[in-house]
């Protein structure tokens, strides 16, 4: 079976010529994104080597250390992600014995998250999570610049046809996807 190429794909391929002189602004944006991704990747790898956790797991532990107990929704707000993404990370931390889920004393339908002794002990030798630096830097931008950056990145994601699935925390294992030939691959 031959591969069909849509008109949009053909147009995009003919317009994009990697290696040719790209506008300076394009190069600068890509370099900034590369620096951010590299910082997050190095931070996550350092966390794995030093304390045996992914960068996302360390980030969640550090957020819980700042304010605990809290609900999954509160933790999602602190990590600037959605409830389902943070819930996956919390489940891994609970399974490893670093976080405890307990029924809320004020509302038995609600669950509270707290650090365990092993979670607190890990934080003693843990590096700073890069996500904290990134969130701090974003909060220091003037509101108008932050809004412009947000709109621009959303537009970039749309134009680049990047997945519209709920994003997971940085460098945390995503869902398993089925590849073009039926093989499972990691997202």
C-alpha positions as CSV (number, residue, x, y, z in Angstrom):
1,X,0.0,0.0,0.0
2,X,1.5,3.4,-1.0
3,X,1.6,6.2,1.5
4,X,-0.9,9.0,0.8
5,X,0.4,12.5,1.4
6,X,-2.2,15.1,2.1
7,X,-2.0,18.5,0.4
8,X,-1.3,20.1,3.8
9,X,1.6,17.7,4.4
10,X,3.0,18.2,1.0
11,X,2.8,22.0,1.4
12,X,4.4,21.8,4.8
13,X,7.3,19.6,3.5
14,X,7.9,21.8,0.6
15,X,8.0,25.0,2.8
16,X,10.2,23.5,5.5
17,X,13.8,23.1,4.3
18,X,15.9,22.0,7.3
19,X,19.4,23.1,7.0
20,X,18.7,26.1,4.8
21,X,19.0,29.6,6.3
22,X,16.1,29.9,8.8
23,X,15.1,33.3,10.0
24,X,17.1,34.4,13.1
25,X,13.9,34.5,15.3
26,X,13.1,30.9,14.4
27,X,16.6,29.8,15.4
28,X,16.4,31.8,18.6
29,X,13.0,30.3,19.6
30,X,14.2,26.8,18.9
31,X,17.4,27.4,20.9
32,X,15.4,28.7,23.8
33,X,13.1,25.7,23.7
34,X,16.2,23.4,23.4
35,X,17.7,25.0,26.5
36,X,14.5,24.6,28.5
37,X,14.0,21.0,27.5
38,X,17.7,20.2,28.2
39,X,17.5,21.8,31.6
40,X,14.4,19.7,32.4
41,X,16.0,16.5,31.1
42,X,19.3,17.1,33.0
43,X,17.3,17.9,36.2
44,X,15.2,14.7,35.8
45,X,18.3,12.6,35.1
46,X,20.0,14.1,38.2
47,X,17.0,13.2,40.3
48,X,17.0,9.7,39.0
49,X,20.7,9.3,39.8
50,X,20.6,11.0,43.2
51,X,17.3,9.8,44.7
52,X,15.9,7.2,42.2
53,X,12.9,9.3,41.2
54,X,11.9,10.9,38.0
55,X,12.0,14.7,37.8
56,X,8.2,14.8,37.9
57,X,8.1,12.6,41.0
58,X,10.6,14.8,42.7
59,X,8.7,17.9,41.7
60,X,5.5,16.4,43.3
61,X,7.3,15.5,46.5
62,X,8.7,19.0,46.8
63,X,5.3,20.6,46.2
64,X,3.9,18.3,49.0
65,X,6.7,19.3,51.3
66,X,5.8,22.9,50.9
67,X,2.1,22.3,51.8
68,X,0.7,19.1,53.1
69,X,-1.8,17.6,53.5
70,X,-3.5,18.5,50.3
71,X,-5.9,17.0,47.7
72,X,-5.0,15.8,44.3
73,X,-6.8,18.9,42.8
74,X,-4.8,21.2,45.0
75,X,-1.6,19.5,44.1
76,X,-2.5,19.7,40.4
77,X,-2.9,23.5,40.8
78,X,0.5,23.7,42.5
79,X,2.2,21.7,39.7
80,X,0.4,23.7,37.0
81,X,-1.0,20.5,35.4
82,X,-4.3,18.6,35.4
83,X,-5.6,16.2,38.0
84,X,-5.2,13.1,35.9
85,X,-1.5,13.8,35.2
86,X,-0.6,14.5,38.8
87,X,-2.7,11.5,39.9
88,X,-0.5,9.1,37.9
89,X,2.7,10.5,39.5
90,X,1.1,10.3,43.0
91,X,0.1,6.7,42.5
92,X,3.7,5.8,41.7
93,X,4.9,7.7,44.8
94,X,2.2,5.9,47.0
95,X,3.3,2.5,45.6
96,X,6.9,3.3,46.5
97,X,5.9,4.4,50.0
98,X,6.8,8.1,49.7
99,X,3.3,9.5,49.8
100,X,0.3,8.5,51.8
101,X,-3.4,8.8,50.8
102,X,-5.8,9.2,53.7
103,X,-9.5,10.1,54.0
104,X,-9.9,13.8,54.9
105,X,-10.9,14.5,58.5
106,X,-13.2,17.2,57.4
107,X,-14.8,15.5,54.3
108,X,-14.7,11.7,54.3
109,X,-15.4,11.8,50.5
110,X,-12.1,13.6,49.9
111,X,-8.6,12.2,50.0
112,X,-5.6,14.0,51.4
113,X,-2.0,13.5,50.4
114,X,0.9,13.7,52.8
115,X,4.6,12.8,52.7
116,X,5.8,9.7,54.5
117,X,9.0,9.5,56.5
118,X,10.7,8.0,53.4
119,X,9.4,10.8,51.2
120,X,10.8,13.4,53.6
121,X,14.1,11.5,53.9
122,X,14.5,11.5,50.1
123,X,14.1,15.2,49.9
124,X,17.1,15.7,52.2
125,X,19.5,14.7,49.5
126,X,17.4,15.7,46.4
127,X,18.3,18.3,43.9
128,X,16.0,21.2,43.1
129,X,13.4,20.3,40.5
130,X,13.8,22.3,37.3
131,X,10.1,22.7,37.1
132,X,10.2,25.0,40.2
133,X,12.7,27.3,38.5
134,X,10.6,27.4,35.3
135,X,7.4,28.2,37.2
136,X,9.2,30.8,39.3
137,X,10.5,32.4,36.1
138,X,7.1,32.4,34.5
139,X,5.6,34.1,37.5
140,X,8.2,36.9,37.2
141,X,7.2,37.8,33.7
142,X,4.9,40.8,33.4
143,X,1.3,39.6,33.0
144,X,1.0,40.9,29.4
145,X,4.2,39.1,28.4
146,X,3.0,35.9,30.0
147,X,-0.3,36.1,28.2
148,X,1.5,36.7,24.9
149,X,3.8,33.8,25.5
150,X,0.9,31.6,26.4
151,X,-1.1,32.5,23.2
152,X,2.0,32.1,21.1
153,X,2.9,28.6,22.4
154,X,-0.7,27.5,22.1
155,X,-0.7,28.7,18.4
156,X,2.7,27.0,17.9
157,X,1.3,23.7,19.2
158,X,-1.6,24.0,16.9
159,X,0.5,24.8,13.8
160,X,3.0,22.1,14.5
161,X,0.1,19.6,14.9
162,X,1.4,18.5,18.3
163,X,-0.9,16.1,20.2
164,X,-3.8,17.7,21.9
165,X,-3.9,15.0,24.7
166,X,-3.6,16.2,28.3
167,X,0.1,16.7,28.8
168,X,1.8,14.7,31.5
169,X,4.4,16.3,33.9
170,X,7.8,16.8,32.3
171,X,9.7,13.5,31.7
172,X,7.2,11.3,33.4
173,X,6.3,8.2,31.5
174,X,3.2,8.9,29.3
175,X,0.6,6.5,28.1
176,X,1.5,3.7,25.8
177,X,0.5,4.4,22.2
178,X,0.0,2.0,19.3
179,X,2.4,2.8,16.5
180,X,1.6,2.8,12.8
181,X,2.5,-1.0,12.5
182,X,0.6,-2.0,15.6
183,X,3.7,-1.9,17.9
184,X,3.4,-0.3,21.3
185,X,5.6,2.8,21.8
186,X,6.0,5.2,24.7
187,X,4.6,8.7,24.3
